[in-house]
Amino acid sequence: MPEPSKTPWPDGLRFAFGTLTVLPVKVTRWDRDAARAGMLCAPAAGLVVGGCAALAGVLLLALGAGALLAAVASAAVPAVLTRGLHLDGLADTADGLGSGKPAEDALRIMKQSDIGPFGVITLVFVLLAQVAALAQAYGGSWGRGALAAVVSATAARLALTLAAREGVPAARPEGLGAAVAGVVPVRGAVAAAVAVTGLAVCAGALLGTYDMVRTAVAVLAAVAVAELLLRHCTRRFGGVTGDVFGGLAETAATVSLVVLSLGR
Protein backbone atom coordinates (compact mmCIF):
# COMPACT_ATOMS: atom_id res chain seq x y z
CA MET A 1 0.00 0.00 0.00
CA PRO A 2 1.39 3.43 -0.91
CA GLU A 3 1.87 5.89 1.90
CA PRO A 4 -0.75 8.63 2.03
CA SER A 5 0.28 12.00 0.70
CA LYS A 6 1.89 14.27 3.29
CA THR A 7 1.45 17.28 1.03
CA PRO A 8 -0.74 20.06 2.45
CA TRP A 9 -3.79 20.61 0.29
CA PRO A 10 -2.85 24.25 -0.41
CA ASP A 11 0.20 22.91 -2.28
CA GLY A 12 -2.08 20.59 -4.21
CA LEU A 13 -4.41 23.42 -5.16
CA ARG A 14 -1.45 25.53 -6.29
CA PHE A 15 -0.19 22.62 -8.39
CA ALA A 16 -3.62 22.09 -9.98
CA PHE A 17 -4.30 25.73 -10.78
CA GLY A 18 -0.68 26.49 -11.70
CA THR A 19 -0.40 23.64 -14.21
CA LEU A 20 -3.97 23.39 -15.53
CA THR A 21 -4.88 27.08 -15.85
CA VAL A 22 -3.28 30.42 -16.71
CA LEU A 23 -4.43 31.91 -13.42
CA PRO A 24 -1.55 33.63 -11.58
CA VAL A 25 -0.88 30.81 -9.13
CA LYS A 26 2.73 29.95 -8.34
CA VAL A 27 3.59 26.26 -8.07
CA THR A 28 5.95 25.91 -5.12
CA ARG A 29 6.44 22.14 -5.17
CA TRP A 30 6.97 19.75 -8.10
CA ASP A 31 7.53 16.49 -6.24
CA ARG A 32 5.32 13.41 -6.48
CA ASP A 33 3.37 14.26 -3.33
CA ALA A 34 2.50 17.68 -4.72
CA ALA A 35 1.53 16.11 -8.06
CA ARG A 36 -0.70 13.60 -6.25
CA ALA A 37 -2.56 16.27 -4.34
CA GLY A 38 -2.66 18.48 -7.42
CA MET A 39 -4.27 15.87 -9.64
CA LEU A 40 -6.81 15.10 -6.93
CA CYS A 41 -7.61 18.83 -6.94
CA ALA A 42 -7.91 18.96 -10.75
CA PRO A 43 -11.74 18.94 -10.70
CA ALA A 44 -11.63 22.04 -8.48
CA ALA A 45 -9.67 23.82 -11.20
CA GLY A 46 -12.27 22.63 -13.68
CA LEU A 47 -15.05 24.03 -11.50
CA VAL A 48 -13.44 27.48 -11.61
CA VAL A 49 -12.80 27.30 -15.35
CA GLY A 50 -16.37 26.17 -15.95
CA GLY A 51 -17.71 28.91 -13.72
CA CYS A 52 -15.85 31.51 -15.77
CA ALA A 53 -17.17 29.97 -18.99
CA ALA A 54 -20.73 30.00 -17.66
CA LEU A 55 -20.36 33.60 -16.51
CA ALA A 56 -19.27 34.68 -19.98
CA GLY A 57 -22.20 32.94 -21.64
CA VAL A 58 -24.81 34.20 -19.18
CA LEU A 59 -23.44 37.74 -19.37
CA LEU A 60 -23.77 37.78 -23.15
CA LEU A 61 -27.34 36.50 -22.89
CA ALA A 62 -28.13 39.25 -20.37
CA LEU A 63 -26.76 41.82 -22.82
CA GLY A 64 -29.09 40.57 -25.54
CA ALA A 65 -26.85 38.17 -27.45
CA GLY A 66 -28.23 34.94 -28.85
CA ALA A 67 -27.61 31.39 -27.67
CA LEU A 68 -25.03 30.74 -30.38
CA LEU A 69 -22.78 33.64 -29.36
CA ALA A 70 -23.11 32.66 -25.70
CA ALA A 71 -22.07 29.14 -26.67
CA VAL A 72 -19.02 30.38 -28.56
CA ALA A 73 -17.95 32.40 -25.52
CA SER A 74 -18.42 29.45 -23.16
CA ALA A 75 -16.35 27.25 -25.46
CA ALA A 76 -13.64 29.89 -25.87
CA VAL A 77 -13.11 30.67 -22.18
CA PRO A 78 -11.70 27.22 -21.24
CA ALA A 79 -9.35 27.42 -24.22
CA VAL A 80 -8.12 30.83 -23.09
CA LEU A 81 -7.75 29.78 -19.46
CA THR A 82 -5.60 26.80 -20.48
CA ARG A 83 -3.59 28.62 -23.18
CA GLY A 84 -5.15 26.17 -25.61
CA LEU A 85 -2.93 23.39 -24.23
CA HIS A 86 -5.73 20.84 -24.00
CA LEU A 87 -6.84 21.54 -27.56
CA ASP A 88 -3.23 21.32 -28.70
CA GLY A 89 -2.88 18.02 -26.84
CA LEU A 90 -6.03 16.72 -28.51
CA ALA A 91 -4.68 17.62 -31.94
CA ASP A 92 -1.28 16.06 -31.25
CA THR A 93 -2.87 12.90 -29.88
CA ALA A 94 -5.06 12.62 -32.98
CA ASP A 95 -2.00 13.02 -35.19
CA GLY A 96 -0.13 10.34 -33.24
CA LEU A 97 -3.01 7.89 -33.31
CA GLY A 98 -3.84 8.64 -36.92
CA SER A 99 -0.29 8.17 -38.13
CA GLY A 100 -0.50 4.41 -37.73
CA LYS A 101 3.22 4.37 -36.93
CA PRO A 102 4.99 2.49 -34.10
CA ALA A 103 4.94 4.09 -30.66
CA GLU A 104 8.36 5.76 -30.92
CA ASP A 105 7.57 7.37 -34.27
CA ALA A 106 4.07 8.37 -33.16
CA LEU A 107 5.46 10.05 -30.05
CA ARG A 108 7.95 11.94 -32.20
CA ILE A 109 5.10 13.16 -34.42
CA MET A 110 3.23 14.33 -31.33
CA LYS A 111 6.22 16.38 -30.16
CA GLN A 112 6.44 18.34 -33.39
CA SER A 113 5.18 21.91 -33.20
CA ASP A 114 2.97 21.72 -36.28
CA ILE A 115 -0.50 20.15 -36.46
CA GLY A 116 -1.20 17.51 -39.07
CA PRO A 117 -4.43 16.74 -40.96
CA PHE A 118 -5.79 14.35 -38.32
CA GLY A 119 -5.29 17.00 -35.67
CA VAL A 120 -6.97 19.73 -37.69
CA ILE A 121 -9.99 17.57 -38.51
CA THR A 122 -10.36 16.48 -34.90
CA LEU A 123 -10.17 20.05 -33.61
CA VAL A 124 -12.78 21.27 -36.10
CA PHE A 125 -15.33 18.61 -35.24
CA VAL A 126 -14.73 18.74 -31.49
CA LEU A 127 -15.15 22.51 -31.34
CA LEU A 128 -18.21 22.37 -33.58
CA ALA A 129 -19.74 19.74 -31.32
CA GLN A 130 -18.99 21.77 -28.20
CA VAL A 131 -20.47 24.98 -29.60
CA ALA A 132 -23.53 23.21 -31.00
CA ALA A 133 -24.23 21.46 -27.71
CA LEU A 134 -23.75 24.62 -25.68
CA ALA A 135 -26.00 26.58 -28.06
CA GLN A 136 -28.76 24.05 -27.57
CA ALA A 137 -28.32 24.23 -23.81
CA TYR A 138 -28.43 28.03 -23.75
CA GLY A 139 -31.39 27.92 -26.12
CA GLY A 140 -33.26 25.93 -23.48
CA SER A 141 -32.46 28.35 -20.66
CA TRP A 142 -29.53 30.27 -19.25
CA GLY A 143 -29.49 27.84 -16.33
CA ARG A 144 -29.05 24.80 -18.58
CA GLY A 145 -26.32 26.56 -20.52
CA ALA A 146 -24.45 27.53 -17.37
CA LEU A 147 -24.84 24.02 -15.97
CA ALA A 148 -23.45 22.52 -19.17
CA ALA A 149 -20.43 24.82 -19.12
CA VAL A 150 -19.59 24.05 -15.49
CA VAL A 151 -20.22 20.30 -15.68
CA SER A 152 -18.21 19.82 -18.88
CA ALA A 153 -15.17 21.67 -17.55
CA THR A 154 -15.27 19.78 -14.26
CA ALA A 155 -15.76 16.40 -15.94
CA ALA A 156 -12.81 17.21 -18.20
CA ARG A 157 -10.50 17.66 -15.20
CA LEU A 158 -11.96 14.61 -13.47
CA ALA A 159 -10.78 12.63 -16.49
CA LEU A 160 -7.26 13.88 -15.73
CA THR A 161 -7.51 12.73 -12.11
CA LEU A 162 -8.56 9.27 -13.24
CA ALA A 163 -5.85 9.12 -15.90
CA ALA A 164 -3.19 9.93 -13.29
CA ARG A 165 -4.11 6.93 -11.16
CA GLU A 166 -1.70 4.22 -10.11
CA GLY A 167 -0.99 1.62 -12.77
CA VAL A 168 -1.09 4.01 -15.73
CA PRO A 169 2.51 4.44 -16.96
CA ALA A 170 4.17 7.40 -18.62
CA ALA A 171 5.13 7.05 -22.27
CA ARG A 172 8.17 9.30 -21.85
CA PRO A 173 10.56 9.79 -18.93
CA GLU A 174 10.13 13.57 -19.07
CA GLY A 175 7.36 16.16 -19.34
CA LEU A 176 4.16 16.84 -17.42
CA GLY A 177 2.78 13.42 -18.31
CA ALA A 178 5.69 11.72 -16.58
CA ALA A 179 5.40 14.07 -13.59
CA VAL A 180 1.80 13.09 -12.84
CA ALA A 181 1.51 9.56 -14.25
CA GLY A 182 0.57 7.02 -11.60
CA VAL A 183 0.51 9.47 -8.69
CA VAL A 184 -3.15 9.19 -7.67
CA PRO A 185 -4.19 6.22 -5.51
CA VAL A 186 -7.03 4.25 -7.07
CA ARG A 187 -9.23 4.85 -4.03
CA GLY A 188 -8.56 8.57 -4.29
CA ALA A 189 -9.50 8.58 -7.97
CA VAL A 190 -12.74 6.72 -7.23
CA ALA A 191 -13.55 9.12 -4.39
CA ALA A 192 -13.00 12.08 -6.72
CA ALA A 193 -15.30 10.54 -9.32
CA VAL A 194 -18.02 9.92 -6.75
CA ALA A 195 -17.69 13.47 -5.37
CA VAL A 196 -17.85 15.13 -8.80
CA THR A 197 -20.81 12.99 -9.88
CA GLY A 198 -22.63 13.75 -6.64
CA LEU A 199 -22.09 17.49 -6.98
CA ALA A 200 -23.21 17.34 -10.62
CA VAL A 201 -26.39 15.55 -9.59
CA CYS A 202 -27.10 18.19 -6.96
CA ALA A 203 -26.57 20.97 -9.50
CA GLY A 204 -28.82 19.25 -12.03
CA ALA A 205 -31.52 18.78 -9.40
CA LEU A 206 -31.87 22.57 -9.22
CA LEU A 207 -33.36 22.42 -12.73
CA GLY A 208 -35.50 19.35 -12.24
CA THR A 209 -35.44 15.56 -12.01
CA TYR A 210 -34.73 15.04 -15.69
CA ASP A 211 -31.75 17.38 -15.58
CA MET A 212 -30.49 15.66 -12.45
CA VAL A 213 -30.42 12.28 -14.19
CA ARG A 214 -29.04 13.68 -17.42
CA THR A 215 -26.22 15.45 -15.60
CA ALA A 216 -25.20 12.25 -13.82
CA VAL A 217 -25.22 10.36 -17.11
CA ALA A 218 -23.15 13.12 -18.72
CA VAL A 219 -20.38 12.82 -16.13
CA LEU A 220 -20.37 9.02 -16.22
CA ALA A 221 -20.36 8.93 -20.03
CA ALA A 222 -17.55 11.49 -20.14
CA VAL A 223 -15.24 9.49 -17.89
CA ALA A 224 -16.18 6.21 -19.59
CA VAL A 225 -15.26 7.46 -23.06
CA ALA A 226 -12.12 9.12 -21.70
CA GLU A 227 -11.17 5.80 -20.12
CA LEU A 228 -11.54 4.03 -23.47
CA LEU A 229 -9.31 6.62 -25.10
CA LEU A 230 -6.81 6.34 -22.25
CA ARG A 231 -6.54 2.59 -22.67
CA HIS A 232 -6.13 2.91 -26.41
CA CYS A 233 -3.39 5.53 -26.03
CA THR A 234 -1.64 3.41 -23.39
CA ARG A 235 -1.57 0.46 -25.77
CA ARG A 236 -0.45 2.55 -28.75
CA PHE A 237 2.13 4.78 -27.05
CA GLY A 238 3.16 2.65 -24.09
CA GLY A 239 1.71 5.12 -21.62
CA VAL A 240 0.44 8.67 -21.22
CA THR A 241 1.95 12.01 -22.17
CA GLY A 242 0.95 15.61 -21.56
CA ASP A 243 -0.70 15.58 -24.99
CA VAL A 244 -2.74 12.52 -24.07
CA PHE A 245 -3.93 14.27 -20.90
CA GLY A 246 -5.06 17.22 -23.01
CA GLY A 247 -6.85 14.91 -25.42
CA LEU A 248 -8.62 13.16 -22.56
CA ALA A 249 -9.82 16.46 -21.10
CA GLU A 250 -11.29 17.70 -24.39
CA THR A 251 -12.85 14.31 -25.09
CA ALA A 252 -14.54 14.20 -21.70
CA ALA A 253 -15.77 17.78 -22.05
CA THR A 254 -17.24 17.10 -25.48
CA VAL A 255 -18.96 13.87 -24.48
CA SER A 256 -20.55 15.48 -21.44
CA LEU A 257 -21.82 18.40 -23.54
CA VAL A 258 -23.29 16.06 -26.15
CA VAL A 259 -25.13 14.08 -23.48
CA LEU A 260 -26.42 17.28 -21.88
CA SER A 261 -27.80 18.38 -25.25
CA LEU A 262 -29.89 15.23 -25.68
CA GLY A 263 -33.56 15.05 -24.79
CA ARG A 264 -35.89 17.90 -24.05
Residue pairs with C-beta under 8 A, 6 or more apart in sequence:
2 166
2 185
4 185
5 12
5 33
5 36
5 37
6 33
7 29
7 31
7 33
7 34
7 36
7 37
8 37
9 37
9 41
11 28
11 29
11 34
11 37
11 38
12 34
12 36
12 37
12 38
12 40
12 41
13 25
13 37
13 38
13 41
13 44
14 25
14 26
14 27
14 28
14 29
14 38
15 27
15 29
15 30
15 34
15 35
15 37
15 38
15 39
15 41
16 38
16 39
16 41
16 42
16 44
16 45
16 157
17 23
17 25
17 41
17 45
17 48
18 25
18 26
18 27
19 27
19 38
19 176
20 42
20 45
20 46
20 82
20 157
20 160
21 45
21 48
21 49
21 81
21 82
22 80
22 81
22 82
22 83
23 48
23 81
27 34
28 34
30 179
32 183
35 164
35 179
35 180
35 183
36 183
36 184
36 185
36 188
38 180
39 160
39 161
39 164
39 180
39 183
39 184
40 161
40 184
40 188
40 192
42 157
42 158
42 160
42 161
42 164
43 154
43 157
43 158
43 161
43 192
43 195
43 196
44 157
45 157
46 153
46 154
46 155
46 156
46 157
46 158
47 150
47 153
47 154
49 77
49 78
49 81
49 82
49 153
49 157
50 78
50 149
50 150
50 151
50 152
50 153
50 154
51 150
52 77
52 81
53 73
53 74
53 75
53 77
53 78
53 149
53 150
53 153
54 74
54 145
54 146
54 147
54 149
54 150
56 70
56 73
56 74
56 76
56 77
57 70
57 71
57 73
57 74
57 134
57 138
57 142
57 145
57 146
57 149
58 70
58 142
58 145
58 146
60 69
60 70
60 73
61 67
61 70
61 138
61 142
61 145
62 142
67 135
67 136
67 138
67 139
67 145
68 131
68 135
70 134
70 135
70 138
70 145
71 130
71 131
71 132
71 133
71 134
71 135
71 137
71 138
71 145
72 131
74 134
74 138
74 145
74 148
74 149
75 127
75 130
75 131
75 134
78 86
78 153
78 156
78 253
79 86
79 87
85 242
85 246
86 156
86 245
86 246
86 247
86 249
86 250
87 123
87 126
87 127
87 246
87 250
88 115
88 243
88 246
89 242
89 243
89 244
89 245
89 246
89 247
89 249
89 250
90 119
90 122
90 123
90 126
90 243
90 246
90 247
90 249
90 250
90 251
91 115
91 119
91 120
91 122
91 123
92 109
92 110
92 111
92 115
92 119
92 243
92 246
92 247
93 110
93 233
93 243
93 244
93 246
93 247
94 118
94 119
94 121
94 122
94 123
94 247
95 109
95 110
95 115
95 116
95 118
95 119
96 106
96 107
96 109
96 110
96 236
96 237
96 243
97 106
97 118
97 232
97 233
97 236
98 116
98 117
98 118
98 119
99 105
99 106
99 109
99 116
99 118
101 109
103 171
103 236
103 237
103 238
106 236
106 237
107 171
107 172
107 237
107 241
109 116
110 241
110 243
115 123
126 250
126 251
126 254
129 254
129 257
129 258
130 152
130 253
130 254
130 257
132 261
133 148
133 254
133 257
133 258
133 260
133 261
134 145
134 148
134 149
134 257
136 261
137 144
137 145
137 147
137 148
137 257
137 260
137 261
138 144
138 145
139 145
141 207
143 206
143 207
144 207
144 211
144 260
147 203
147 204
147 207
147 211
147 215
147 260
148 256
148 257
148 260
148 261
150 203
151 200
151 203
151 204
151 215
151 218
151 219
151 256
151 260
152 218
152 222
152 252
152 253
152 254
152 256
152 257
152 260
153 253
154 196
154 199
154 200
155 196
155 200
155 218
155 219
155 222
155 223
155 252
155 253
155 256
156 222
156 249
156 250
156 252
156 253
156 256
157 249
158 192
158 193
158 196
158 219
158 222
158 223
158 252
159 222
159 223
159 226
159 248
159 249
159 251
159 252
160 245
160 248
160 249
161 184
161 189
161 192
161 193
162 184
162 189
162 192
162 193
162 223
162 226
162 227
162 230
163 226
163 230
163 240
163 244
163 245
163 248
164 180
164 181
164 182
164 183
164 184
164 189
164 245
165 182
165 184
165 185
165 186
165 188
165 189
166 182
166 183
166 184
166 185
166 186
167 182
167 186
168 181
168 182
168 230
168 234
168 239
168 240
169 181
169 182
169 234
169 238
169 239
169 240
170 177
170 178
170 181
170 182
170 239
170 240
170 241
171 177
171 237
171 238
171 239
171 240
171 241
171 244
172 178
172 239
172 241
175 241
175 242
176 242
176 245
177 239
177 240
177 241
177 242
177 243
177 244
177 245
180 245
181 239
181 240
184 192
193 223
196 219
197 216
197 219
197 220
200 215
200 216
200 218
200 219
201 212
201 215
201 216
203 215
204 211
204 212
204 213
204 214
204 215
204 216
205 211
205 212
210 263
210 264
214 259
214 260
214 262
214 263
215 260
217 259
218 255
218 256
218 257
218 259
218 260
219 256
221 255
221 256
221 259
222 251
222 252
222 253
222 255
222 256
222 259
223 252
225 251
225 252
225 255
226 248
226 251
226 252
226 255
229 247
229 248
229 251
230 240
230 244
230 248
233 240
233 244
233 247
234 240
237 244
